[in-house]
Amino acid sequence: MSDLITDIAMFELSIEVIFLIVMFILLAVLSLIPDEKWIKITKSNWFDNFLHPKH
């Protein structure tokens, strides 16, 4: 029974490590995007209209 618990714990730990690695890769890719493009994406009007609809 203890072998099964150890296997499950190792499996969960490996999934968490893989998740962390994927998150770091995503952050690295996002950091490569130039600021000008980010400003265009984040300053677009549809997002502002979505958050603050004009009455």
CNS distance restraints for C-alpha pairs under 8 A (distance, minus, plus):
assign (resid   1 and name CA) (resid   5 and name CA) 6.57 0.50 0.50
assign (resid   2 and name CA) (resid   6 and name CA) 6.14 0.50 0.50
assign (resid   3 and name CA) (resid   7 and name CA) 6.09 0.50 0.50
assign (resid   4 and name CA) (resid   8 and name CA) 6.17 0.50 0.50
assign (resid   5 and name CA) (resid   9 and name CA) 6.14 0.50 0.50
assign (resid   6 and name CA) (resid  10 and name CA) 6.11 0.50 0.50
assign (resid   7 and name CA) (resid  11 and name CA) 6.06 0.50 0.50
assign (resid   8 and name CA) (resid  12 and name CA) 6.14 0.50 0.50
assign (resid   9 and name CA) (resid  13 and name CA) 6.08 0.50 0.50
assign (resid  10 and name CA) (resid  14 and name CA) 6.06 0.50 0.50
assign (resid  11 and name CA) (resid  15 and name CA) 6.25 0.50 0.50
assign (resid  12 and name CA) (resid  16 and name CA) 6.27 0.50 0.50
assign (resid  13 and name CA) (resid  17 and name CA) 6.22 0.50 0.50
assign (resid  14 and name CA) (resid  18 and name CA) 6.13 0.50 0.50
assign (resid  15 and name CA) (resid  19 and name CA) 6.11 0.50 0.50
assign (resid  16 and name CA) (resid  20 and name CA) 6.21 0.50 0.50
assign (resid  17 and name CA) (resid  21 and name CA) 6.23 0.50 0.50
assign (resid  18 and name CA) (resid  22 and name CA) 6.18 0.50 0.50
assign (resid  19 and name CA) (resid  23 and name CA) 6.19 0.50 0.50
assign (resid  20 and name CA) (resid  24 and name CA) 6.23 0.50 0.50
assign (resid  21 and name CA) (resid  25 and name CA) 6.21 0.50 0.50
assign (resid  22 and name CA) (resid  26 and name CA) 6.18 0.50 0.50
assign (resid  23 and name CA) (resid  27 and name CA) 6.19 0.50 0.50
assign (resid  24 and name CA) (resid  28 and name CA) 6.10 0.50 0.50
assign (resid  25 and name CA) (resid  29 and name CA) 6.20 0.50 0.50
assign (resid  26 and name CA) (resid  30 and name CA) 6.11 0.50 0.50
assign (resid  27 and name CA) (resid  31 and name CA) 6.05 0.50 0.50
assign (resid  28 and name CA) (resid  32 and name CA) 6.57 0.50 0.50
assign (resid  29 and name CA) (resid  33 and name CA) 7.15 0.50 0.50
assign (resid  33 and name CA) (resid  37 and name CA) 6.92 0.50 0.50
assign (resid  33 and name CA) (resid  38 and name CA) 7.20 0.50 0.50
assign (resid  34 and name CA) (resid  38 and name CA) 6.71 0.50 0.50
assign (resid  35 and name CA) (resid  39 and name CA) 6.13 0.50 0.50
assign (resid  36 and name CA) (resid  40 and name CA) 6.34 0.50 0.50
assign (resid  37 and name CA) (resid  41 and name CA) 6.19 0.50 0.50
assign (resid  38 and name CA) (resid  42 and name CA) 5.95 0.50 0.50
assign (resid  39 and name CA) (resid  43 and name CA) 5.59 0.50 0.50
assign (resid  40 and name CA) (resid  44 and name CA) 6.07 0.50 0.50
assign (resid  42 and name CA) (resid  47 and name CA) 7.56 0.50 0.50
assign (resid  43 and name CA) (resid  47 and name CA) 7.63 0.50 0.50
assign (resid  43 and name CA) (resid  48 and name CA) 7.59 0.50 0.50
assign (resid  44 and name CA) (resid  48 and name CA) 7.03 0.50 0.50
assign (resid  45 and name CA) (resid  49 and name CA) 5.98 0.50 0.50
assign (resid  46 and name CA) (resid  50 and name CA) 5.96 0.50 0.50
assign (resid  47 and name CA) (resid  51 and name CA) 6.25 0.50 0.50
assign (resid  48 and name CA) (resid  52 and name CA) 5.87 0.50 0.50
assign (resid  48 and name CA) (resid  53 and name CA) 7.71 0.50 0.50
assign (resid  49 and name CA) (resid  53 and name CA) 4.78 0.50 0.50
assign (resid  49 and name CA) (resid  54 and name CA) 7.04 0.50 0.50
